[in-house]
């Protein structure tokens, strides 16, 4: 449903949007479905264009816990 709302508001969607939607949690999708009402840009809905690399995110979080 969110993809349809995005396409209606912003037109043809780039590939990165589908990638973000596929990787999103249900909580993220719920939040984005609210943002689509008020945002003026496609990037304003899911955030940054490229989905974060989950392995890199996990690695960063681990490193942050062990700061010297």
MDAnalysis code that builds the backbone (N, CA, C; Angstrom):
import MDAnalysis as mda
import numpy as np

u = mda.Universe.empty(204, n_residues=68, atom_resindex=np.repeat(np.arange(68), 3), trajectory=True)
u.add_TopologyAttr("name", ["N", "CA", "C"] * 68)
u.add_TopologyAttr("resid", np.arange(1, 69))
u.add_TopologyAttr("resname", ["UNK", "UNK", "UNK", "UNK", "UNK", "UNK", "UNK", "UNK", "UNK", "UNK", "UNK", "UNK", "UNK", "UNK", "UNK", "UNK", "UNK", "UNK", "UNK", "UNK", "UNK", "UNK", "UNK", "UNK", "UNK", "UNK", "UNK", "UNK", "UNK", "UNK", "UNK", "UNK", "UNK", "UNK", "UNK", "UNK", "UNK", "UNK", "UNK", "UNK", "UNK", "UNK", "UNK", "UNK", "UNK", "UNK", "UNK", "UNK", "UNK", "UNK", "UNK", "UNK", "UNK", "UNK", "UNK", "UNK", "UNK", "UNK", "UNK", "UNK", "UNK", "UNK", "UNK", "UNK", "UNK", "UNK", "UNK", "UNK"])
u.atoms.positions = np.array([
    [0.821, -1.199, 0.000],
    [0.000, 0.000, 0.000],
    [0.868, 1.267, 0.000],
    [1.918, 1.262, 0.822],
    [2.788, 2.433, 0.887],
    [3.426, 2.713, -0.465],
    [3.850, 1.662, -1.159],
    [4.455, 1.865, -2.479],
    [3.472, 2.577, -3.399],
    [2.218, 2.195, -3.357],
    [1.194, 2.843, -4.175],
    [1.009, 4.305, -3.813],
    [1.036, 4.607, -2.529],
    [0.925, 5.997, -2.087],
    [2.106, 6.818, -2.587],
    [3.300, 6.244, -2.484],
    [4.504, 6.945, -2.951],
    [4.439, 7.193, -4.456],
    [4.022, 6.183, -5.213],
    [3.934, 6.319, -6.668],
    [2.877, 7.347, -7.058],
    [1.784, 7.382, -6.340],
    [0.737, 8.366, -6.632],
    [1.244, 9.778, -6.385],
    [1.979, 9.962, -5.308],
    [2.446, 11.303, -4.949],
    [3.670, 11.748, -5.749],
    [4.608, 10.818, -5.999],
    [5.889, 11.207, -6.599],
    [6.122, 10.677, -8.005],
    [5.209, 9.864, -8.536],
    [5.397, 9.311, -9.870],
    [6.229, 8.048, -9.847],
    [6.865, 7.763, -10.964],
    [7.670, 6.537, -11.077],
    [8.746, 6.510, -9.994],
    [8.841, 5.381, -9.312],
    [9.767, 5.256, -8.192],
    [11.079, 4.620, -8.628],
    [12.196, 5.148, -8.134],
    [13.491, 4.540, -8.447],
    [13.667, 3.218, -7.706],
    [14.630, 2.442, -8.153],
    [14.885, 1.115, -7.592],
    [15.198, 1.165, -6.099],
    [15.887, 2.207, -5.651],
    [16.272, 2.256, -4.245],
    [15.065, 2.298, -3.319],
    [13.930, 2.815, -3.794],
    [12.730, 2.850, -2.958],
    [12.236, 1.429, -2.712],
    [12.183, 0.621, -3.764],
    [11.769, -0.770, -3.592],
    [12.715, -1.513, -2.657],
    [13.997, -1.238, -2.776],
    [14.979, -1.884, -1.899],
    [14.736, -1.511, -0.443],
    [14.466, -0.237, -0.194],
    [14.187, 0.211, 1.182],
    [12.901, -0.401, 1.706],
    [11.870, -0.467, 0.870],
    [10.597, -1.036, 1.307],
    [10.736, -2.524, 1.622],
    [11.484, -3.247, 0.801],
    [11.681, -4.679, 1.028],
    [12.459, -4.950, 2.307],
    [13.399, -4.077, 2.646],
    [14.236, -4.282, 3.831],
    [13.621, -3.702, 5.107],
    [12.541, -2.967, 4.978],
    [11.952, -2.251, 6.116],
    [11.218, -3.174, 7.080],
    [11.240, -2.784, 8.336],
    [10.434, -3.474, 9.343],
    [9.008, -2.935, 9.263],
    [8.084, -3.626, 9.883],
    [6.694, -3.156, 9.874],
    [6.578, -1.805, 10.581],
    [7.394, -1.576, 11.599],
    [7.389, -0.287, 12.284],
    [7.858, 0.850, 11.395],
    [8.875, 0.581, 10.589],
    [9.362, 1.592, 9.650],
    [8.292, 1.923, 8.618],
    [7.662, 0.889, 8.067],
    [6.631, 1.103, 7.054],
    [5.484, 1.930, 7.649],
    [5.115, 1.633, 8.873],
    [4.043, 2.406, 9.525],
    [4.438, 3.872, 9.669],
    [5.666, 4.114, 10.089],
    [6.142, 5.492, 10.222],
    [6.204, 6.210, 8.889],
    [6.679, 5.524, 7.867],
    [6.778, 6.121, 6.534],
    [5.401, 6.422, 5.963],
    [4.406, 5.571, 6.288],
    [3.059, 5.809, 5.764],
    [2.465, 7.094, 6.327],
    [2.943, 7.512, 7.480],
    [2.510, 8.802, 8.051],
    [3.288, 9.954, 7.427],
    [4.580, 9.744, 7.193],
    [5.419, 10.790, 6.604],
    [5.002, 11.156, 5.193],
    [4.493, 10.180, 4.428],
    [4.145, 10.432, 3.031],
    [3.080, 11.530, 2.922],
    [2.306, 11.711, 3.958],
    [1.251, 12.727, 3.954],
    [1.828, 14.130, 4.010],
    [2.903, 14.308, 4.763],
    [3.406, 15.658, 5.014],
    [4.678, 16.041, 4.272],
    [5.409, 15.072, 3.751],
    [6.697, 15.391, 3.124],
    [6.528, 15.910, 1.699],
    [7.507, 16.681, 1.265],
    [7.484, 17.232, -0.088],
    [8.439, 16.513, -1.036],
    [9.283, 15.641, -0.489],
    [10.252, 14.937, -1.322],
    [10.176, 13.443, -1.073],
    [10.535, 12.665, -2.065],
    [10.565, 11.221, -1.915],
    [11.573, 10.806, -0.848],
    [12.721, 11.457, -0.819],
    [13.744, 11.155, 0.171],
    [13.267, 11.441, 1.591],
    [12.269, 12.308, 1.726],
    [11.741, 12.642, 3.041],
    [10.936, 11.530, 3.676],
    [10.563, 10.535, 2.904],
    [9.763, 9.433, 3.460],
    [10.670, 8.378, 4.087],
    [11.468, 7.638, 3.291],
    [12.289, 6.602, 3.918],
    [13.641, 7.100, 4.410],
    [13.979, 8.342, 4.165],
    [15.272, 8.850, 4.599],
    [16.292, 8.787, 3.478],
    [17.515, 8.414, 3.823],
    [18.598, 8.381, 2.841],
    [18.286, 7.440, 1.702],
    [18.880, 7.719, 0.568],
    [18.590, 6.968, -0.662],
    [18.976, 5.504, -0.586],
    [20.067, 5.188, 0.060],
    [20.554, 3.814, 0.027],
    [20.335, 3.140, 1.372],
    [19.864, 1.899, 1.351],
    [19.633, 1.197, 2.611],
    [20.952, 0.925, 3.309],
    [20.976, 0.996, 4.620],
    [22.229, 0.721, 5.323],
    [22.611, -0.741, 5.181],
    [23.888, -0.976, 5.128],
    [24.406, -2.340, 5.099],
    [24.289, -2.889, 6.516],
    [23.471, -3.902, 6.693],
    [23.218, -4.423, 8.040],
    [24.499, -4.912, 8.718],
    [25.391, -5.536, 7.970],
    [26.640, -6.006, 8.559],
    [27.481, -4.827, 9.026],
    [27.543, -3.778, 8.211],
    [28.315, -2.592, 8.586],
    [27.693, -1.919, 9.799],
    [26.368, -1.876, 9.856],
    [25.690, -1.268, 10.993],
    [25.990, -2.040, 12.260],
    [25.924, -3.350, 12.193],
    [26.215, -4.176, 13.351],
    [27.662, -3.976, 13.790],
    [28.571, -3.931, 12.834],
    [29.982, -3.737, 13.125],
    [30.208, -2.379, 13.778],
    [29.544, -1.347, 13.275],
    [29.693, -0.005, 13.839],
    [29.189, 0.034, 15.272],
    [28.043, -0.584, 15.524],
    [27.484, -0.609, 16.872],
    [28.427, -1.325, 17.828],
    [29.022, -2.421, 17.384],
    [29.962, -3.161, 18.216],
    [31.174, -2.311, 18.520],
    [31.697, -1.629, 17.511],
    [32.861, -0.785, 17.705],
    [32.558, 0.381, 18.648],
    [31.379, 0.933, 18.579],
    [31.022, 2.068, 19.417],
    [30.967, 1.679, 20.888],
    [30.611, 0.435, 21.184],
    [30.544, -0.020, 22.565],
    [31.938, -0.178, 23.155],
    [32.938, -0.335, 22.297],
    [34.281, -0.610, 22.780],
    [35.235, 0.548, 22.513],
    [34.766, 1.749, 22.706],
    [35.655, 2.901, 22.513],
    [36.694, 2.941, 23.632],
    [37.882, 3.347, 23.259],
    [38.979, 3.421, 24.229],
    [39.235, 4.831, 24.637],
])
